[in-house]
Amino acid sequence: MTLEIIRPGDRAYGSVRHVYSATGSPAAVALPRSSVEVARALEFARAQPGPLAIRSGGHGISSISTNDGGTVIDLRRMDAVHHLGGSRLRVGPGARWGAVARAAYGWGLALTSGDSGDVGVGGLATTGGIGLLGRAQGLTIDRLRAAEMVTADGRVLRLSADEHPDLFWAVRGAGANVGIVTSFEFEAGTTPVVARAYVMFDLADPVGFLERWGATVEAAPREVSAFLYVGGGPRPFAQATIVYAGDGTDAATRALQPFVALPGVTGQRAELVPYPEVPLASGAPHTGQQAAVMHGGLATHLDRELAGRLGNLLRSPGVDMLQIRSAGGAINDTAPDATAYAHRHQNFSVTAVAGSAGAAFDAAWGPVREVLDGLYLSFESTHRPDDVHRAFPPATLERLRRIKGEWDPDDVFSQNFDVGVPTA
């Protein structure tokens, strides 16, 4: 089969040039359908001028999945989801998480992912995966049991704890640095129906509310994962999505009750739903329609100091939204050195969203950044030189650089927080 390559001027070019939050003008977009074609696409890309981007076909929220004048290897054709028996799933990198949730539900399974079903599997499953089953199931990478990867020299390898364990370690948190994953094998969970609550708040005292929110999340049983979205402005409002992934409606009610007891509730709805109704998907084509930029980081506690700085952030001009996602629980059961994602003591992911990049947004974020503890790669739009050190602690980064030097000595995969040693 001939490798499909789309170039400017081709009829389909408009449908493959952009991602959700950025526009691009690549010189070529390759659309492989198999691992062999991915290897061919990589060989083609290495012979072209300009940058290389790897795209799984989803949001691409960090804006690195397209470029101007370079090559994009777009994996959207590799979107199959297969049941391997028991709780094992094989998932293509080009699938979107909404489709994975629907397929898994049919087999009585659920697999943690993000909060949007339009997100692509490949990017999230090589970065971490902080999702609405996270405190119950761990990160998405924690459910990974094996993977197939095309390396920089075009080899197709199977990775697992027993097969190329160094690459299997690296792919769980820094996969974009060491190769192109062409399939994932996951161990899914067995809670296909969950209790989900939507709660709306009017925040008369944003700082006090954020501090109480943090304490409520940390006190919740690990079956609870909770995401909070706070709008900026002089009188912030908030909406929370809270998921209980456990057995029993009485237990779910008890677990969710502290959240509706928080101050400022203006509306609430709780119901039992199939998990596919949690990561909702629009299926809309990506045309750069959401021109958002993000700054993010991790926090151990949402204490008074951090809450105060976040309150100031919400009042800053140009800041549209604050997102606080729960971590902790099963995520922190994994040892920090077990995967390339080493952040196993923090309880929150904190993200600020603005409509456009600029000095004002950076200045507003600065005081928050000072007190955060680590970086989650997918929620950062601006790549500062020291962000690699925030994302990967020293021992982790040293190990990653050794693996990178062995498997990608030419730094082919440099587009996503490159861990290679900087050149002078």
Sequence and secondary structure as in RCSB ss.txt:
>XXXX:A:sequence
MTLEIIRPGDRAYGSVRHVYSATGSPAAVALPRSSVEVARALEFARAQPGPLAIRSGGHGISSISTNDGGTVIDL
RRMDAVHHLGGSRLRVGPGARWGAVARAAYGWGLALTSGDSGDVGVGGLATTGGIGLLGRAQGLTIDRLRAAEMV
TADGRVLRLSADEHPDLFWAVRGAGANVGIVTSFEFEAGTTPVVARAYVMFDLADPVGFLERWGATVEAAPREVS
AFLYVGGGPRPFAQATIVYAGDGTDAATRALQPFVALPGVTGQRAELVPYPEVPLASGAPHTGQQAAVMHGGLAT
HLDRELAGRLGNLLRSPGVDMLQIRSAGGAINDTAPDATAYAHRHQNFSVTAVAGSAGAAFDAAWGPVREVLDGL
YLSFESTHRPDDVHRAFPPATLERLRRIKGEWDPDDVFSQNFDVGVPTA
>XXXX:A:secstr
    EE TTSTTGGGTS BTTB  B SEEE  SSHHHHHHHHHHHHTSSS EEEE SS  TTS S  BSSEEEE 
TT   EEEEETTEEEE TT BHHHHHHHHHHTT B    S TTSBHHHHTTT    TTHHHH  GGGGEEEEEEE
 TTS EEEEESSSSHHHHHHHHHHGGGT EEEEEEEE BS  EEEEEEEEEE SSHHHHHHHHHHHHHHS TTEE
EEEEEE SSS EEEEEEEE SS HHHHHHHHHHHHTSTTEEEEEEEEEEGGGSS       SS    EEEEEEES
   HHHHHHHHHHHTSTTEEEEEEEE  GGGGGS TTSSS    S  EEEEEEESS  HHHHHHHHHHHHH    
 GGG  S  TTHHHHHS HHHHHHHHHHHHHH TT    TTT  S    
